[in-house]
Structures are given as C-alpha cells and as structure tokens.
Amino acid sequence: MIKKNFKIEKAPMSRLTAMRKMRKNQNVHTQINATRNIYKKRKVTFCPQSLKPFFSFPSCVRFYFLLSSVAFISKKYNSVKMVHKLILLRHGQSEWNSKNLFTGWVDVKLSAQGRKEAKRAGELLKDSGLKPDIVFTSLLSRAIQTANIALEEADFLYLPVVRSWRLNERHYGDLQGKNKAEVLEEVGPVQFKVWRRSYNTPPPPIARGNKFAQFDDARYAHLDPSVLPATESLQLVIERMLPFYQDVIAKELRENKTVLIAAHGNSLRGLVKYLEKISDDDIANLNIPTGIPLVFELDDDLKPIKKPYYLDPEAAAAGAAAVAAQGQKK
C-alpha cells in the first residue's frame, strides 16, 4: 500500500548555502542604509539624470524607499490643519452714537462719520487681501449700511448676505433714547457701569407703550412675541446669539469659507467672549471700536489659533478708548 499522507523533508541546508543567504541579506540591508544616506545628504530634483542613482539599486530597495516616501508625505499632509477666518466688523458711528444716546434695538442710520468709517473698513479689507465668502448682518439699518458700504468699497457687493435678529444690538430697555451723560449723572457711576457693562444685570425693562419699544416693529413680525426682549444683559445677548453662531455661522466656517459679520458692539462682544473664553468680570473691560475689521484665525475646532488682530491697530486702540469714554459727554 502507498500512503497518501506523507511529507517530503527538505535536505538540510549546507554551510556554504547558509553563508551565501546570510551575505545576501546583509547586502540588502547595506544597500538600504546607503540609500538612506544618499537622500539625507543631498537633495534630489525630479529629472532623468537625478533618477539614475535610484534605478541603480535593486528593486527591493527602490520599493522600500517609495513606501517610506509615501508614508512621510502622508504624515506631513495630514498634519496640516486648515485655518478658518472670521472677520468681525462693528457698524460705523450712528446718528445716535454721535448724540451720545442709548440706542439698542432702535433703528437709526449711520452718521456722515459712520459712512466714512464703513468706507474705510472696505478699504482695509481690500488692502489686506482677505476675501469673505459670505456676510452676516443684524436686522438693524446701521449694520446693514456698514456692510453694504464696506462691500462696495472692496468690490464684494455680489457676496451672499444673511440677516438675523439674533445679531441685533443688546436691548437697553428703558434706557433706549436717553442721553448717556444724563443717566450717568442721575444714577451715579457705579449703577451706570453695571447697566452698561456688567455681564448679567439688565437695565429696567421698556414699557410696551414707549415710543422706543419694538413690540410692533414689522422687522420682527415673523417671530414669536415671547422671544422679543423688553431689556437685555450681555448674558441674555449671548444666549440668543450663540445658537445662530453655532448652527449657521460655524457651518460656513467649517466649509472653509471666510465669514464677515457686520453687527454691533454687544453682540460682537458676546461672540468674542465666547471665542476667547473671557471671564464674566473681565468682559466689562472689552470695548470694540466702530468701523475697524477684527480678524480671528480659527483651527478645525473653531478655536483661536492666535490672538485676533485689527486691520488698523492704532485706529482700533483710539476707537476702543473713545467707546470706553462714552457717557462722559453730553
């Protein structure tokens, strides 16, 4: 009988064959190390002449080198993160800014100075090389005018624009329409600063019959009346603004679009507080000047990569100081 299951045992390797095999493996490793040294010591450009040393090596060495190169390039590529740009622009001086009045949700137009500031903002955008892909504004005329003038000056009038009440200025309640210097004199500097700059204390609410109230304003006819404020603190501004930023604006940023927001002092202060994680106490000292673009560079998680910067730092410092001094003049 012939057994079906049987194994053919290989003859033991001779000492000479074993030595040849060992030497061959050593040569491969030597050639691999030589290849590494060549490409470390000199830069090889992509041309036929420079490829001669490469093709002089055995195929196994060339294959190893190509795999290493692909892995290196892939690692470098994956380590590069996108920079998402967000541009904040506070509207130019309004007619009520020039009169030192609390404005809030009252719809007033830009002053002549404000139109100049908006035009200058457009010039700064154009000179910086920044090109927004989409623009967001509030429903208030001064922000809309600022965006339009700046976009026209920068040759960006064709850009899509989205408007939302959630980017409106803080509602100043019963203070709307009143002179800031007169209110300061009436209530004193401590209460004045609490109403104007504290994080969570709103001014007294505005009465429904007040001529500066917005309960019957056509701009907000599409909204549930229960969401219309009678007064707001900065905290309440952030609570109604932040969902719009997270759900709508952030979506555009994640699609690698450069976003321009033309809005107001307090809605932008609230956004800066959120992005830079400013404390409730320190936010009182943040003042945003009118008409000067503020640029944020954000990572893939939409967190700032570095400190935001104004396109005109000197003018921004002077403008912020002017905002801080409001209330001292009649």
C-alpha positions as CSV (number, residue, x, y, z in Angstrom):
1,M,0.0,0.0,0.0
2,I,1.2,3.5,-0.8
3,K,0.5,6.0,1.9
4,K,-1.4,9.1,0.7
5,N,-0.4,11.4,3.5
6,F,3.3,11.8,3.6
7,K,5.8,14.8,3.8
8,I,8.8,15.4,1.7
9,E,11.5,16.6,4.0
10,K,14.0,19.1,2.7
11,A,17.6,18.2,2.8
12,P,19.4,20.2,5.5
13,M,21.0,23.4,4.2
14,S,24.7,23.2,3.6
15,R,27.0,25.6,5.4
16,L,28.0,27.2,2.2
17,T,24.4,27.8,1.1
18,A,23.6,29.3,4.6
19,M,26.6,31.7,4.4
20,R,25.5,32.8,0.9
21,K,22.0,33.5,2.1
22,M,23.3,35.5,5.1
23,R,25.6,37.5,2.9
24,K,22.7,38.3,0.6
25,N,20.6,39.6,3.5
26,Q,23.5,41.7,4.7
27,N,24.0,43.2,1.3
28,V,20.3,44.2,1.1
29,H,20.5,46.0,4.5
30,T,23.7,47.7,3.4
31,Q,22.1,49.0,0.2
32,I,19.1,50.2,2.2
33,N,21.3,52.1,4.6
34,A,23.3,53.5,1.6
35,T,20.0,54.7,0.0
36,R,19.0,56.5,3.2
37,N,22.3,58.2,3.5
38,I,22.2,59.4,-0.1
39,Y,18.9,61.1,0.3
40,K,19.8,62.6,3.7
41,K,23.0,64.2,2.4
42,R,21.8,65.6,-0.9
43,K,18.6,67.0,-2.4
44,V,17.5,65.1,-5.5
45,T,15.4,67.0,-8.0
46,F,12.9,65.3,-10.2
47,C,14.8,64.9,-13.5
48,P,16.0,61.9,-15.5
49,Q,19.6,62.4,-14.6
50,S,18.9,62.5,-10.8
51,L,16.9,59.2,-11.1
52,K,20.0,57.3,-12.3
53,P,21.3,56.6,-8.7
54,F,17.8,55.5,-7.7
55,F,17.4,52.9,-10.5
56,S,20.9,51.5,-9.8
57,F,19.6,49.9,-6.6
58,P,17.8,46.6,-6.6
59,S,14.0,46.6,-6.9
60,C,13.5,45.7,-3.2
61,V,15.4,48.8,-2.2
62,R,13.5,51.0,-4.5
63,F,10.2,49.6,-3.2
64,Y,11.3,50.3,0.4
65,F,12.2,53.8,-0.5
66,L,9.0,54.5,-2.3
67,L,6.9,53.2,0.6
68,S,8.9,55.3,3.1
69,S,8.4,58.4,0.9
70,V,4.6,57.9,0.6
71,A,4.4,57.4,4.4
72,F,6.4,60.6,5.0
73,I,4.3,62.7,2.6
74,S,1.1,61.3,4.0
75,K,2.1,62.2,7.5
76,K,3.1,65.7,6.6
77,Y,-0.2,66.3,4.6
78,N,-2.3,65.0,7.5
79,S,-0.5,67.2,10.0
80,V,-1.5,70.4,8.1
81,K,-4.7,71.9,9.5
82,M,-7.0,74.4,7.8
83,V,-7.1,78.0,9.1
84,H,-10.7,79.3,9.2
85,K,-11.0,83.1,9.1
86,L,-13.8,85.0,10.8
87,I,-14.0,88.8,10.4
88,L,-16.0,90.9,12.9
89,L,-17.0,94.5,11.9
90,R,-18.8,96.8,14.3
91,H,-21.0,99.2,12.4
92,G,-19.8,102.8,11.9
93,Q,-20.9,105.6,14.1
94,S,-24.7,106.0,14.1
95,E,-26.7,109.2,14.3
96,W,-27.4,108.3,18.0
97,N,-23.8,107.4,18.7
98,S,-22.9,111.0,17.7
99,K,-25.6,112.3,20.1
100,N,-24.5,110.0,22.9
101,L,-27.8,108.3,23.2
102,F,-28.6,104.7,24.3
103,T,-29.6,103.1,21.0
104,G,-30.2,99.3,21.5
105,W,-32.9,98.0,19.2
106,V,-34.0,101.5,18.0
107,D,-33.3,101.6,14.2
108,V,-31.2,104.6,13.4
109,K,-29.0,105.2,10.4
110,L,-25.2,105.9,10.1
111,S,-23.9,109.4,10.6
112,A,-21.7,111.0,8.0
113,Q,-18.7,109.9,10.1
114,G,-20.2,106.4,10.3
115,R,-20.3,106.2,6.5
116,K,-16.7,107.3,6.3
117,E,-15.8,104.6,8.8
118,A,-17.7,101.9,6.8
119,K,-15.9,103.0,3.6
120,R,-12.5,102.8,5.4
121,A,-13.4,99.3,6.6
122,G,-13.9,98.3,3.0
123,E,-10.5,99.8,2.1
124,L,-8.9,97.8,4.9
125,L,-10.5,94.6,3.7
126,K,-9.4,95.2,0.1
127,D,-5.8,96.1,1.1
128,S,-5.5,93.1,3.4
129,G,-6.2,90.6,0.7
130,L,-9.0,89.0,2.8
131,K,-12.0,87.9,0.7
132,P,-15.1,87.0,2.5
133,D,-17.3,84.2,1.0
134,I,-20.5,85.1,2.9
135,V,-21.7,88.0,5.0
136,F,-24.0,88.1,8.1
137,T,-25.7,91.2,9.5
138,S,-28.4,92.0,12.0
139,L,-31.8,93.4,11.0
140,L,-30.8,97.0,12.0
141,S,-30.1,99.6,9.4
142,R,-26.7,100.8,10.8
143,A,-25.2,97.3,10.5
144,I,-26.8,96.7,7.0
145,Q,-25.5,100.1,5.8
146,T,-22.0,99.4,7.1
147,A,-21.9,96.0,5.4
148,N,-23.1,97.5,2.1
149,I,-20.7,100.4,2.0
150,A,-17.7,98.3,3.0
151,L,-18.6,95.6,0.5
152,E,-19.0,98.2,-2.3
153,E,-15.6,99.7,-1.5
154,A,-13.9,96.3,-1.5
155,D,-15.7,95.2,-4.7
156,F,-17.6,92.5,-2.9
157,L,-21.2,93.6,-3.4
158,Y,-22.0,90.3,-5.1
159,L,-21.5,88.3,-2.0
160,P,-24.4,86.5,-0.4
161,V,-25.8,88.1,2.7
162,V,-27.8,86.6,5.6
163,R,-29.6,88.7,8.1
164,S,-30.8,87.7,11.6
165,W,-32.3,89.4,14.6
166,R,-30.1,87.3,16.7
167,L,-27.1,89.5,15.7
168,N,-29.0,92.6,16.9
169,E,-27.5,95.0,19.4
170,R,-28.3,94.5,23.1
171,H,-31.7,95.8,24.0
172,Y,-31.2,98.6,26.5
173,G,-34.7,98.5,27.9
174,D,-36.0,101.7,29.4
175,L,-32.6,103.4,28.7
176,Q,-33.2,103.4,25.0
177,G,-33.4,107.0,23.7
178,K,-31.9,108.5,26.8
179,N,-28.7,110.6,26.9
180,K,-25.9,108.6,28.5
181,A,-24.3,111.5,30.3
182,E,-27.7,112.4,31.8
183,V,-28.3,108.8,33.0
184,L,-24.7,108.8,34.5
185,E,-25.5,112.0,36.4
186,E,-28.9,110.7,37.6
187,V,-27.8,107.2,38.8
188,G,-24.1,107.6,39.5
189,P,-21.0,105.9,38.0
190,V,-21.5,102.6,39.8
191,Q,-25.0,101.9,38.7
192,F,-24.3,103.3,35.3
193,K,-21.4,100.9,34.7
194,V,-23.5,98.0,36.0
195,W,-26.3,98.7,33.5
196,R,-23.9,99.4,30.6
197,R,-21.0,96.9,31.1
198,S,-22.0,94.2,33.6
199,Y,-22.4,90.7,32.3
200,N,-25.8,89.6,33.9
201,T,-27.6,92.7,35.1
202,P,-30.1,94.3,32.6
203,P,-31.4,97.8,32.7
204,P,-35.1,98.3,33.7
205,P,-37.5,96.9,31.0
206,I,-39.1,99.2,28.5
207,A,-42.8,99.7,28.7
208,R,-45.0,98.5,25.8
209,G,-46.3,102.0,25.1
210,N,-42.8,103.5,25.0
211,K,-42.1,105.1,21.6
212,F,-38.7,103.4,21.5
213,A,-40.1,99.9,22.1
214,Q,-40.1,97.3,19.2
215,F,-43.0,95.1,20.2
216,D,-44.9,96.1,17.0
217,D,-41.9,96.5,14.7
218,A,-42.5,94.9,11.3
219,R,-39.0,93.5,11.3
220,Y,-40.0,91.1,14.0
221,A,-43.5,90.2,12.8
222,H,-42.3,86.6,11.9
223,L,-41.1,86.0,15.5
224,D,-43.0,84.6,18.4
225,P,-43.8,87.7,20.6
226,S,-42.5,85.8,23.6
227,V,-38.9,86.0,22.3
228,L,-38.9,89.8,21.8
229,P,-36.9,91.3,24.7
230,A,-38.0,94.3,26.8
231,T,-34.4,94.6,28.1
232,E,-31.2,92.5,28.0
233,S,-27.9,91.9,29.8
234,L,-24.9,90.8,27.9
235,Q,-25.6,87.3,29.1
236,L,-29.0,87.3,27.5
237,V,-27.5,88.7,24.3
238,I,-25.1,85.7,24.2
239,E,-28.0,83.2,24.9
240,R,-29.9,84.4,21.8
241,M,-26.9,85.0,19.6
242,L,-24.9,81.8,20.3
243,P,-27.3,79.2,18.8
244,F,-27.2,81.2,15.5
245,Y,-23.4,81.2,15.5
246,Q,-23.1,77.5,16.3
247,D,-25.8,76.3,14.0
248,V,-25.4,78.6,11.0
249,I,-22.2,80.7,11.0
250,A,-20.0,77.8,12.3
251,K,-21.3,75.6,9.5
252,E,-20.0,78.1,6.9
253,L,-16.6,78.3,8.7
254,R,-16.3,74.5,8.7
255,E,-16.8,74.5,4.9
256,N,-13.6,76.6,4.8
257,K,-15.5,79.8,4.0
258,T,-14.2,83.2,5.2
259,V,-17.1,84.8,7.1
260,L,-17.7,88.5,7.7
261,I,-20.1,89.5,10.4
262,A,-21.3,93.2,10.4
263,A,-23.1,93.7,13.7
264,H,-23.0,95.7,17.0
265,G,-20.8,96.4,20.0
266,N,-22.5,94.0,22.4
267,S,-23.4,91.2,20.0
268,L,-19.8,91.1,18.9
269,R,-18.5,91.5,22.5
270,G,-20.6,88.4,23.3
271,L,-19.1,86.4,20.4
272,V,-15.5,87.5,21.4
273,K,-16.2,86.4,25.0
274,Y,-17.3,83.0,23.7
275,L,-14.3,82.5,21.3
276,E,-11.6,83.8,23.7
277,K,-13.2,82.4,26.9
278,I,-13.1,85.8,28.6
279,S,-14.4,85.7,32.2
280,D,-17.7,87.3,33.2
281,D,-15.8,90.0,35.1
282,D,-13.1,90.8,32.5
283,I,-15.6,91.2,29.7
284,A,-16.6,94.6,31.2
285,N,-13.3,96.0,30.1
286,L,-13.6,94.9,26.5
287,N,-14.5,97.7,24.0
288,I,-14.9,97.1,20.3
289,P,-14.3,100.2,18.1
290,T,-16.6,101.2,15.2
291,G,-15.7,100.5,11.6
292,I,-12.4,98.5,12.0
293,P,-12.4,94.8,11.0
294,L,-11.2,92.4,13.7
295,V,-9.8,89.1,12.3
296,F,-9.9,85.7,14.0
297,E,-7.9,82.8,12.7
298,L,-9.6,79.5,13.9
299,D,-8.5,75.9,13.9
300,D,-10.7,72.9,12.8
301,D,-12.4,73.0,16.2
302,L,-13.1,76.8,15.6
303,K,-10.9,77.8,18.4
304,P,-8.5,80.7,18.0
305,I,-5.0,79.8,16.8
306,K,-3.6,83.1,18.0
307,K,-4.8,86.5,19.3
308,P,-7.3,88.2,17.0
309,Y,-5.9,91.3,15.3
310,Y,-7.4,94.6,13.9
311,L,-6.6,95.6,10.3
312,D,-5.7,99.0,11.7
313,P,-4.3,98.5,15.2
314,E,-3.6,102.2,16.0
315,A,-7.0,103.4,15.0
316,A,-8.6,100.5,16.8
317,A,-6.9,101.4,20.1
318,A,-8.1,105.0,19.8
319,G,-11.6,103.9,18.9
320,A,-11.8,101.5,21.8
321,A,-10.7,104.3,24.2
322,A,-13.5,106.5,22.7
323,V,-16.1,103.8,23.3
324,A,-14.9,103.4,26.9
325,A,-15.3,107.2,27.4
326,Q,-18.9,107.3,26.3
327,G,-21.2,108.7,29.0
328,Q,-18.7,111.5,30.0
329,K,-20.0,113.9,27.4
330,K,-23.5,115.4,26.7
